[in-house]
Amino acid sequence: MKKHYIFKGNGYFYPFVMSFFMLYLFLISFYIINYSLKLKTLSNINDYYDNQIQRQLVEEE
C-alpha cells in the first residue's frame, strides 16, 4: 500500500533543512558575540584594576 502525504517530500525537505541551518547559525553567532563581549569586558576590567594598582603603588612611594 502506497503512503499518501499532503505535501511532496522533495519540495519541503530543503526549507526544513534551511530553517535548521539558519537556527544553527543564529545560535553559533549569538554564542560567539556573547562570548566576545564577555572577553572584552573582562579584559577592560583587568586593565582598569591593573591601572588602579599601579596608581596606588606610585602614590604610596
N, C-alpha and C positions, 0 to 999 in steps of 0.2 A: 504494500500500500504506500502510495506516494504522499509525502507530507506537503501540505499546502500552507504557505505563510502569507501574511497580509502584505509584507514588503518583500522586495527582492534582496536576497542576501548580499549579492555583489555590490548593489547600489548603496547599501547602508553600512557596509564594513568600513570604508575609508573615513566617513565622518566620525564614527566612534573612535577609530584609531587616532584620528587627528585631534579629537577632543581630549583623549587621554594624553597624547603627546603634548598638547598645549597646557594641560593641567600640570604635567610633569615639569615642563619648562618654567611655568609660573612658580611652582614650589621651589625649584632649584634656584631661580633668580631671587626669590624672596629670601631664601636662606642665605645666599651669598651677600645680598645687600645688608641684611640684618647683621650678619657676622662681621662684615667690613666696618659697619658703623660702630659696633662694639669695640673692634680693634682700634679704630681711630679715637674713640672716647677714652679707652684705657691708655693709649699712647699719650694723649693730651694730658690726662690726669697724672701720669707718670712724669712727664716733662714738667708740669706745674709743681709737683711736690719736690722734684729734684732741684728746681729753681728756688723754691722756698727754703729748702735745706741749705743750699749754698748761700743764700742771703743771710740766714740765721748764723751760719758759721762765720761769715765775713763780719757781721755786726758784733759778734762775741769777741773777735780778735781785735 
